[in-house]
């Protein structure tokens, strides 16, 4: 750790990569972009998670159509999403190259949340989209396997429960990404306080120096 962290670097150092650096915008940009996508999906997730009103069967049909359209979009869309994800990782790697203590605390914690978000996206959301796009719940083999599993006492998620899990994963991912923004905002606030304290100390030094001259 001692060789990795530059303990001599402070928020006043010229080579300090803080919230005003371009790397921060490489982090905030993708984070806000994916929050926008999740916000666009919120009208579909709301009836599944945030209301006790019964969900009509027609809603599930509309939701499946929407998810299939998203998953079966042209390959260029998926490549652009991957580029945006890796842009965020690149921003973290830039800020955490020879980092200061502040970088380790704020950017390190933000990177952990970003990794958790990527894990939720790959393990839950992508897997759920593939299941919806493949239409596994209408497959006779899946129906037979589900029936056999139910008879043996195993728990198998059906279409409605799987769509609820997908909606819950969207909510978890949104909370994780909001956490990244909160940590970056916390870093900005800490830098601002450091600058105020540094300016106050400089003023006191100048005042003490002028008194000695008199």
Secondary structure as GFF3:
##gff-version 3
##sequence-region A 1 214
A	DSSP	alpha_helix	22	49	.	.	.	ID=ss1
A	DSSP	alpha_helix	57	71	.	.	.	ID=ss2
A	DSSP	alpha_helix	75	95	.	.	.	ID=ss3
A	DSSP	alpha_helix	101	102	.	.	.	ID=ss4
A	DSSP	pi_helix	103	107	.	.	.	ID=ss5
A	DSSP	alpha_helix	108	120	.	.	.	ID=ss6
A	DSSP	pi_helix	121	126	.	.	.	ID=ss7
A	DSSP	alpha_helix	127	134	.	.	.	ID=ss8
A	DSSP	three_ten_helix	136	138	.	.	.	ID=ss9
A	DSSP	alpha_helix	140	151	.	.	.	ID=ss10
A	DSSP	alpha_helix	159	213	.	.	.	ID=ss11
###
